[in-house]
Amino acid sequence: MTALTAFAVPSAVPQAAAAPVGTAPSAATRPTPDAGWHWRLKDSGSTARFRGLAAVSRTTAWVAGTSGTVLRTHDGGKHWTDISPPGAGALEFRDIEALDARRAVILAIGEGAASRVFRTDDAGATWTESFRNADPRAFYDCLTFFDRRHGIALSDPVDGKYRILSTGDGGRSWRVLPSDGMPPAQDGEAAFAASGQCLVSSGSHDAWIATGGAATARVLHTADRGRTWSVSDAPLPAGDPARGVFALAFRDRTHGLAVGGDYRPDQPSPHAAALSNDAGASWTATTAPPQAYRSGVAWLPHSRRLALAVGPSGSDLTLDGGRTWQSFDNGSYDTVDCTPDLGCWAAGERGRIARLEP
């Protein structure tokens, strides 16, 4: 096990009414820290570390984390229901994708059979294991869905190439895609299972992979649901198993953000963010990046300029599409997700879950 995969096992204005999906709120009501909003902690009743987060709305969200823990709220975080799959206490859940308020797919990471996928159709009342990795060389890190049926999951390189798992039935069954269209991985290169955002998608066919641990941090892009991939260098810290791109976010198939750095708390992380305006074909370093390693990133709803980045040492906001970032909170979070109805959630260590509120 490399050091990289070892890390993966160890993430004053009045409150606005929820806008209908597809309705852009005004700048005065959009939930942003510069408008007086901040992270408001919710009592999860758990001590798990939640690196998996799927926000459905301002009221409904799912989190997944250590010791096989999965929680769900339907009342804005006032109450959390433990919906952990039975017998999953030894598993490390690092990614969860909600298909809607009742259907979700979760990924457990690890070498060999530790990598598994579960699905629920009844808000977590029951779970079905739909994939168990049988290849000891594979180590799955992240998954993403293009729509309610089509999705892919990512494994660290096997035989020198990243491995892609594909589903066409909402996660009920999976198959490994041929590797012919995948470019070779660098020596020591892998993905970080830090926030469920090392594999992300936008639209019905496009997805991106964040990489690290090698001489150069890179981003891979597919426009055909994982069959063929292109690759580009990213100007984030590299050259060490602890450095690279940890998370990606695309607000459409063209405009993307990348965050990362060096996850070791005693190491600096200069140039910890970059942006792309060409579907990830090229990346530009931000002029004023976050001041420390960041593991999660998300665009705010209905905005071309506003996004959040989170990490163990704090959170940052960009007002200009990722060119500059400013700190607004020093709480520890590993992952962040926002929804069309103005809901932004964050989750992390020791059961920390928060929502952006006034």
C-alpha positions in Angstrom: 0.0 0.0 0.0 1.4 3.4 -1.0 1.3 6.4 1.4 -1.5 7.8 -0.7 -3.8 4.8 -0.3 -2.8 4.6 3.3 -4.2 8.1 3.8 -7.4 7.0 2.0 -8.0 4.3 4.6 -6.9 6.2 7.9 -13.5 14.3 5.0 -27.0 40.0 8.8 -29.7 39.6 6.1 -33.0 37.8 6.5 -33.1 34.2 5.7 -34.3 33.6 2.1 -37.2 31.4 1.2 -36.2 28.4 -0.7 -36.2 29.3 -4.4 -37.8 26.8 -6.9 -35.3 24.6 -8.7 -34.1 26.6 -11.7 -34.9 30.0 -10.2 -31.9 32.2 -9.7 -32.0 34.0 -6.4 -31.0 37.6 -6.2 -27.5 38.6 -4.9 -29.2 40.0 -1.8 -30.8 36.7 -0.8 -28.1 34.2 -2.0 -26.6 32.3 1.0 -23.0 33.5 1.1 -20.7 34.3 4.0 -20.2 37.9 2.7 -23.9 38.4 3.1 -23.8 37.5 6.8 -24.3 33.7 6.5 -22.0 31.2 8.3 -21.7 27.5 9.0 -24.2 26.6 11.7 -23.3 23.3 13.3 -26.0 20.6 13.6 -26.0 17.9 16.3 -25.5 14.7 14.5 -25.3 12.5 17.6 -22.3 10.8 16.1 -18.5 10.8 16.5 -17.8 9.4 13.0 -15.7 11.3 10.5 -18.0 12.1 7.5 -16.1 12.5 4.2 -19.2 11.4 2.2 -21.9 14.0 1.8 -24.9 14.2 -0.5 -27.2 17.2 -0.2 -30.6 16.9 -1.8 -32.1 20.2 -0.5 -32.0 22.7 2.3 -34.0 20.1 4.4 -32.7 16.7 3.2 -29.0 15.5 3.3 -27.1 12.3 3.7 -23.7 11.7 5.2 -21.4 8.6 5.2 -18.3 8.0 7.2 -16.2 5.8 9.4 -17.3 2.6 11.1 -19.9 2.0 8.4 -21.9 5.1 9.5 -24.6 6.6 7.4 -27.0 9.3 8.6 -29.9 11.2 7.0 -31.9 14.3 7.9 -35.2 15.4 6.4 -35.7 18.5 8.6 -32.7 20.7 7.9 -30.4 19.0 10.4 -32.6 19.2 13.5 -32.7 15.4 13.7 -30.5 12.8 12.1 -31.5 9.1 11.6 -28.8 6.4 11.8 -29.5 4.4 8.6 -26.2 2.5 8.6 -26.3 -0.8 6.6 -26.4 -3.8 9.0 -23.0 -5.4 9.5 -21.1 -2.6 7.9 -19.2 -1.5 11.1 -15.8 -2.5 9.7 -16.2 -0.5 6.4 -15.0 3.0 5.6 -17.7 4.9 3.7 -16.1 7.8 1.8 -18.6 8.7 -0.9 -22.4 8.9 -1.1 -24.5 10.0 -4.1 -28.2 10.7 -3.6 -30.4 10.0 -6.6 -33.3 11.7 -4.8 -34.7 12.0 -1.3 -35.1 8.3 -0.9 -32.6 6.6 -3.2 -28.9 6.7 -2.6 -25.7 4.8 -3.4 -22.7 4.6 -1.0 -19.1 3.6 -1.6 -16.8 1.8 0.9 -13.1 2.2 0.1 -10.2 -0.1 0.6 -8.1 -2.8 -0.9 -9.8 -5.9 -2.3 -13.1 -6.8 -0.8 -13.1 -3.7 1.4 -14.2 -1.7 -1.7 -18.0 -2.2 -1.9 -21.1 -0.4 -3.2 -24.5 -0.3 -1.5 -27.9 1.1 -2.7 -31.1 2.0 -1.0 -34.5 2.7 -2.4 -36.3 3.5 0.8 -34.3 6.3 2.5 -32.0 3.8 4.2 -34.5 1.5 5.8 -32.9 -1.3 3.8 -29.7 -1.6 1.8 -28.5 -3.9 -1.0 -24.8 -4.6 -1.6 -24.5 -4.3 -5.4 -20.7 -4.6 -5.8 -17.9 -6.2 -3.9 -14.4 -5.8 -5.4 -12.7 -9.2 -6.0 -9.4 -7.8 -7.4 -6.8 -7.3 -4.6 -5.0 -4.8 -6.8 -8.0 -2.5 -7.0 -8.8 0.3 -4.5 -12.0 2.3 -5.1 -12.0 5.9 -4.1 -15.0 7.8 -5.4 -18.2 7.6 -7.5 -20.5 9.9 -9.4 -23.8 9.8 -11.3 -24.7 11.5 -14.6 -28.4 10.9 -14.0 -30.5 8.5 -11.9 -29.4 5.5 -14.0 -25.9 6.1 -15.3 -22.8 6.4 -13.0 -19.2 5.5 -12.7 -16.8 4.6 -9.8 -13.0 5.1 -9.7 -10.3 2.8 -8.6 -6.6 3.6 -8.2 -4.5 2.3 -11.1 -4.4 -1.4 -11.9 -1.8 -2.5 -14.3 -0.7 1.1 -14.8 -4.2 2.6 -15.5 -7.1 3.9 -13.5 -9.9 1.5 -13.4 -13.5 2.6 -14.1 -16.6 0.8 -12.9 -19.9 1.6 -14.7 -23.6 1.2 -14.0 -26.6 1.8 -16.2 -29.3 0.9 -13.8 -28.9 3.3 -10.9 -26.2 1.3 -9.1 -28.0 -2.0 -9.0 -25.3 -3.7 -11.0 -21.8 -2.7 -12.1 -19.2 -3.7 -14.7 -15.5 -2.8 -15.2 -15.0 -0.8 -18.4 -12.2 -1.6 -20.8 -9.0 0.3 -20.1 -8.1 1.0 -23.8 -9.2 4.6 -23.6 -7.5 5.4 -20.3 -4.0 7.1 -20.4 -1.2 5.6 -18.4 -0.9 6.7 -14.8 2.3 8.3 -13.5 4.5 6.3 -11.1 2.9 6.6 -7.6 -0.2 8.4 -8.9 -3.6 7.7 -7.3 -6.7 9.5 -6.1 -7.5 10.8 -2.7 -10.6 9.4 -1.0 -10.8 12.6 1.1 -14.2 14.1 0.3 -16.0 12.1 -2.3 -14.9 14.6 -4.9 -12.0 12.9 -6.6 -14.5 11.9 -9.3 -17.2 14.4 -10.3 -19.5 14.8 -13.2 -21.5 17.5 -15.0 -24.3 16.9 -17.5 -25.1 13.5 -19.0 -21.7 12.4 -20.3 -18.8 14.5 -18.8 -16.7 13.5 -15.7 -13.3 14.4 -14.3 -10.8 12.6 -12.1 -8.5 14.4 -9.6 -5.1 12.9 -9.0 -2.0 13.2 -6.8 0.9 11.4 -5.2 3.1 11.7 -8.3 5.5 14.1 -9.9 2.7 16.2 -11.4 -0.9 16.8 -10.1 -3.3 16.0 -13.0 -7.0 16.1 -14.0 -8.5 13.5 -16.3 -11.6 14.2 -18.4 -14.1 12.0 -20.2 -16.9 13.1 -22.5 -18.4 9.6 -23.0 -19.1 8.4 -19.5 -15.7 6.9 -18.8 -14.8 5.0 -22.0 -12.1 7.4 -23.2 -10.1 10.0 -21.2 -7.8 13.0 -21.9 -5.4 14.3 -19.3 -4.0 17.7 -18.3 -1.5 19.0 -15.7 -2.8 21.0 -12.8 -0.7 23.7 -11.0 -1.2 22.3 -7.5 1.5 21.0 -5.1 2.9 17.6 -6.3 6.0 15.5 -6.1 5.0 13.8 -2.8 2.5 11.0 -1.9 0.7 13.6 0.3 0.2 16.2 -2.4 -2.1 16.8 -5.3 -5.6 17.6 -6.4 -8.0 16.4 -3.8 -11.4 17.7 -5.1 -13.0 19.1 -8.2 -16.3 20.9 -8.9 -17.8 21.8 -12.3 -20.8 24.2 -12.5 -21.2 23.1 -16.1 -19.1 21.1 -18.5 -16.8 24.0 -19.1 -16.1 25.8 -15.9 -14.3 23.9 -13.1 -12.4 24.4 -9.8 -9.7 22.2 -8.3 -8.5 22.3 -4.7 -5.9 20.3 -2.8 -2.4 20.8 -1.6 -0.5 18.8 1.1 -2.8 17.1 3.6 -0.2 16.9 6.3 -1.0 19.6 8.9 2.6 20.5 9.5 3.3 21.2 5.8 2.4 24.4 3.8 0.1 24.2 0.8 0.8 27.1 -1.5 -1.1 27.2 -4.8 -3.8 25.0 -3.3 -6.4 25.9 -6.0 -6.8 26.3 -9.7 -9.6 26.9 -12.3 -10.4 25.8 -15.8 -12.6 27.5 -18.4 -12.2 24.8 -21.1 -13.6 21.6 -19.6 -10.4 20.8 -17.8 -8.2 20.9 -20.9 -6.0 23.5 -19.1 -5.8 24.8 -15.6 -4.7 28.2 -14.2 -3.4 28.8 -10.7 -5.5 31.2 -8.6 -3.9 34.6 -7.9 -5.0 34.4 -4.2 -5.5 30.8 -3.2 -6.7 29.4 0.1 -4.0 29.6 2.7 -4.0 25.9 3.5 -4.8 22.5 2.2 -8.4 22.1 1.1 -10.2 18.8 0.5 -13.7 19.8 -0.7 -15.1 22.4 -3.1 -18.6 23.3 -4.4 -20.2 26.0 -6.5 -23.0 28.0 -4.8 -26.4 27.6 -6.4 -27.3 29.7 -9.5 -23.9 31.5 -9.5 -21.2 31.9 -12.1 -18.8 33.4 -9.5 -19.4 32.1 -6.0 -18.0 28.9 -4.6 -16.9 27.4 -1.3 -13.8 25.4 -0.3 -13.3 23.5 2.9 -10.6 21.6 4.8 -9.5 20.6 8.2 -8.2 24.1 9.0 -11.1 26.2 7.7 -13.4 27.3 4.8 -12.9 29.9 2.0 -15.2 31.8 -0.4 -14.5 33.0 -3.9 -16.5 35.8 -5.4 -14.8 35.8 -8.8 -15.1 32.2 -10.1 -12.1 30.9 -8.3 -9.5 33.5 -9.1 -9.2 34.7 -5.5 -10.3 33.2 -2.2 -10.9 34.6 1.2 -11.2 32.8 4.5 -14.5 33.0 6.4 -14.5 30.1 9.0 -11.8 28.2 10.9 -13.9 25.1 11.7 -12.8 21.6 10.4 -14.7 20.2 7.5 -13.7 17.6 4.9 -16.5 17.9 2.3 -19.1 20.4 1.0 -22.2 20.2 -1.2 -24.8 22.7 -2.4 -28.3 22.3 -3.8 -30.4 24.3 -6.2 -32.8 25.5 -3.5 -30.1 27.5 -1.7 -28.9 24.6 0.6 -25.1 24.4 1.3 -23.9 21.7 3.7 -20.5 20.7 5.1 -19.3 17.6 7.0 -16.1 16.4 8.7 -14.4 14.9 11.7 -16.0 14.0 15.1 -19.5 14.0 13.7 -19.4 17.6 12.5 -22.2 18.6 10.1 -23.2 22.1 9.3 -25.5 24.1 7.0 -24.9 27.6 5.7 -27.3 29.9 7.5 -27.8 33.5 8.6 
